[in-house]
Amino acid sequence: MHQHTFIAGGAAAAPATRPPPGPAAPAPSVSSLVAVVTAG
């Protein structure tokens, strides 16, 4: 359940950092997810 929350947060942060969608979009999303999990 917590993972879903983290994923949602990472997905929301990804568009903010990476407005244009592209193949590099998922990469920052994962990085943000890891950062959130580490901080959390």
Secondary structure, DSSP 8 states (H G I E B T S, - for coil): -HHHHHHHHHHHHHHHH--S-STTSHHHHHHHHHHHHHH-
